[in-house]
Amino acid sequence: MFRGNKGLKTVKTPIEVRYQETDQMGVVYHANYLIWFEIGRTKFIESLGLTYAGMEKDGIVSPVIHADISFKKPVRYNDSVTIETWLESYNGVRSIYGYKIMTGGEEAVTGTTEHVIVKKDTFRPVSLKKTFPDWHKLYKENIKEV
């Protein structure tokens, strides 16, 4: 599903790899990349002038419904990495974010996460387009449909 970020607004977030993020092999434990994706996604959303906190204040949350990760190069303790994040696709209901983890000028990990928004108390899906028209407008302005 990963298509790259050519032509899309991309936000770069630096991360210093901490010891506790590594496994017995001395490389970043695979589940930590999902945490890094969340950090990058949050920074991307903030770069648009939006916040998850604002959405959650209205009783809405945005769960991950699908994730893809491809590991290309190990990342190790004390490496400096950059999370590149962009909006891969958006249709008014579903949002797919793209990610690239770079270290030493090389691509180490790529991936995507797919999200919908739901009512926090019932987990019933709602339309981002209808519920948060400001998000919808900004997402449409920052996506190049492929």
N, C-alpha and C positions, 0 to 999 in steps of 0.2 A: 504494500500500500504506500510505502514511502516514495514520494516523487521529487523530493528536493525542494529548495526554496527560491529558485530563480524568479526574480521579479516580484517577490512578495516582501512586505514589511517584515524585517527580522530584528529581533531584540537579542542582544548578546549579554549574558550574565556570567561573570567570573565566579569560579568556585575553587577553593583550595581543598584538596583531598585530605581528609582527616584519617588518622590511624584506625579509629573505630568503624570506618566505612569499608575496611578491607577484610578479606577472608583469610583462611589458612594458607592460601596460595600467594598471598601478598598483593592481590588485585582487588579492585572495588567489587564488593558483593553485588550480584546482579539486581537485587531488589532495590538497591540504593539509586539506581538510575531512574526509577519511577519517582522517587522523592525529588531528584534533580529536575526531572521533567516538570513536576509541580512547581518548583521554584521558578523555572523558566517561564512556565505558563502564567504564573502570578505576575511576574515582571512584565510580560507581554501585555497582559490585561491592564496593568497599571500604566504602561506607556500610552495607552489609549485614553487615560483619564478615568478609568473604571476601577472598581474593586469588588472582590468576592464578598467582602464584609457588607457592602451596600446591598448586594443581592440577598445575602443571608438575613439582613435586617427585615426584609420583606417576606421572610419565610420560604425562600427558594434556595436550593442547593444544586450543584452541578456534578453529579457522579460520573466517574469513568465507566463507560459501558464496553469499551474494547481498547486493548493496548497491543502494539506491535513493537518489538525491539530487535535490532540486529547488532550483534557484537562483532567489531572488525579488528580492534586492537585493545590489549589490556590497558587499563588505567591503574596506576599504583599510588600508594601513599606518598604524599608530598608533591604529587604532580599538580600543576596548575591546569585547570580545564576551563573551557568556555562553553556554556550552553547556548546554542542558537535556537531561537523559538519563533515560529510564525504560525499564522492561521492557514492550514493546508486546504480546508474546504469548509463551507458553511451554507446551509440551505434554509435558514429560518428556524429550524428545529434542532438539527444536529450540527455540532462543531467538531472539526478534526484539527488538532494542533500537530505541527511537525517539529521535530527536534533533531539537532545534530550536536553531539558532544565532541569537542575538538581538544586535542592535547598535543603540544609540541608541533603545532601547525598541521597535524594529521587528524583525519576523521577516525574517532574511536568507536562511537556508538551512534546509530540513527534510530529513529522511531516515530511513532504517532500515538496519540490517545484520542479516543472519540468520546464525546460528552453530549448529554442532553440536560435540560434543567427540569427539576421536579419540585413539587411542594414538599417541604421538609417533613411535615407531619404524616402525609399519606404516600409519598413517593410516586404520586401520579404525575405523569409528564405534562408540561405546559410549553407553549410556544415562546421561544425567546423573542421572536418578531412581535408578538402581541403583548407579552408581559413586560418587556424591556425594550421599547422602540429605539431608545438611545443606543443601546448595545447593538441592536440590529443594524442601525444606520452605520455605526463605526465599523462593524464587522464587514458589511458590504463594501465599504470604502477601502478596507485593508485586505481584501482577498482578490486573487486573480483565479477565477474558476478554471480548472484544467479539463 
